[in-house]
């Protein structure tokens, strides 16, 4: 994620095209932290599920904007999206089992 942000930030400073992409990056970063609070802090699988669904969507949007600026920046987000997808399935499973 850091390398992706660096690639976008470098192009943004030269072209001015990456500011919206950087906003999405920090939104998804905040949602990532929020999910931990919802799931672990509040011990609520349902709240965590809602949070991780928003996080997943924010990651996809971040990838879309990053791909427009730097294909490498977009590709570097794929493992993160896969990891969050796995966590989403686990979160959903815990919610349905409780």
VENDA-V639586 format. One record per pair of residues at least 24 apart in sequence whose ideal C-beta (glycine too) atoms are under 8 Angstrom apart, sorted by the first residue. I is the first residue (numbers start at 1). J is the second residue. If there is no record, write none. Layout:
# VENDA-V639586
i:I j:J
i:I j:J
This chain:
# VENDA-V639586
i:1 j:25
i:1 j:29
i:1 j:76
i:1 j:77
i:1 j:80
i:3 j:73
i:3 j:76
i:4 j:66
i:4 j:70
i:4 j:72
i:4 j:73
i:4 j:74
i:4 j:76
i:4 j:77
i:5 j:73
i:7 j:66
i:7 j:69
i:7 j:70
i:7 j:72
i:7 j:73
i:7 j:76
i:8 j:66
i:8 j:69
i:8 j:70
i:8 j:73
i:11 j:69
i:11 j:70
i:12 j:69
i:17 j:68
i:17 j:69
i:18 j:65
i:18 j:69
i:20 j:65
i:21 j:62
i:21 j:65
i:21 j:66
i:21 j:68
i:21 j:69
i:24 j:58
i:24 j:61
i:24 j:62
i:24 j:65
i:25 j:62
i:25 j:66
i:27 j:58
i:27 j:62
i:28 j:55
i:28 j:58
i:28 j:59
i:28 j:61
i:28 j:62
i:31 j:55
i:31 j:58
i:39 j:91
i:45 j:91
i:45 j:94
i:45 j:95
i:45 j:98
i:46 j:95
i:48 j:91
i:48 j:95
i:49 j:88
i:49 j:91
i:49 j:92
i:49 j:95
i:52 j:84
i:52 j:87
i:52 j:88
i:52 j:91
i:53 j:88
i:55 j:84
i:56 j:81
i:56 j:84
i:56 j:85
i:56 j:88
i:59 j:84
